[in-house]
Amino acid sequence: MFRAGAGRIGDYERCSWFAAGTGTFLGGAATAPAVGERGKEEHVAELRVETVVPADRLEEVVAALCAAHPYEEPAYDVYSLLDA
């Protein structure tokens, strides 16, 4: 994600925030989970990562996230930030 343009704040690069937690999921019949088994509720230690992304690099950064993530369907949120 950083190579695609995420994490730049002023003269700093690779800026991010990590938090540990537990992800849960239950894969349906057509899934192929990277961790656990389909049809069984899973609880997995995960890291939540937050970083900033310039609007003009969003598509490339999301593509990099999806390419690097081990899950079939990684979850991610995008929030617009306004300068105050």
C-alpha positions in Angstrom: 0.0 0.0 0.0 2.8 2.4 0.8 4.4 1.7 -2.6 1.1 2.6 -4.2 1.0 6.0 -2.4 -0.5 5.4 1.0 0.9 6.7 4.3 2.4 10.1 3.4 1.9 13.0 5.8 4.0 16.0 5.1 7.7 14.9 5.0 6.8 11.6 6.7 6.3 8.3 4.8 4.8 4.9 5.7 2.6 6.5 8.4 0.0 4.1 9.8 -1.8 2.9 12.9 -2.2 -0.7 14.0 -4.5 -2.2 16.6 -4.8 -5.9 17.5 -8.2 -7.6 17.8 -10.2 -10.6 16.9 -11.9 -11.0 13.6 -14.9 -13.3 13.2 -16.5 -14.9 10.1 -18.6 -17.8 8.9 -17.8 -18.8 5.4 -20.7 -20.0 3.2 -20.7 -23.1 1.0 -19.0 -21.3 -2.0 -16.1 -19.9 0.1 -12.5 -21.0 0.4 -11.3 -19.4 3.6 -7.5 -18.8 3.9 -7.9 -19.6 7.6 -10.3 -22.0 9.1 -13.1 -23.9 7.4 -16.2 -23.0 5.5 -19.4 -23.5 7.4 -17.7 -23.1 10.8 -17.6 -19.8 12.7 -14.0 -18.7 13.1 -12.3 -16.3 15.5 -8.9 -15.1 14.3 -6.3 -12.8 15.7 -6.0 -9.9 13.3 -4.5 -6.4 13.0 -6.5 -3.4 12.0 -4.4 -1.0 9.9 -5.2 2.6 9.3 -3.4 5.0 6.9 -4.0 8.1 4.8 -4.4 7.9 1.1 -4.5 10.8 -1.4 -7.8 10.7 -3.4 -5.9 10.4 -6.7 -4.1 7.2 -5.4 -7.1 5.5 -3.8 -7.8 3.0 -6.6 -4.1 1.9 -6.7 -3.9 1.6 -2.9 -7.1 -0.5 -2.7 -5.8 -2.7 -5.5 -2.5 -3.2 -3.6 -4.4 -4.0 -0.4 -6.5 -6.6 -2.1 -3.4 -8.1 -3.9 -1.4 -8.4 -0.6 -4.2 -9.6 1.7 -4.5 -13.3 2.3 -8.3 -13.3 2.7 -10.6 -14.0 -0.2 -12.5 -10.8 0.5 -10.6 -8.4 2.7 -12.7 -5.8 4.6 -11.8 -2.2 4.3 -13.3 1.2 4.9 -12.6 4.5 3.1 -13.4 7.8 4.8 -13.0 11.3 3.3 -11.0 13.7 5.5 -11.4 17.4 5.3 -8.8 20.0 6.2 -10.1 22.2 9.0 
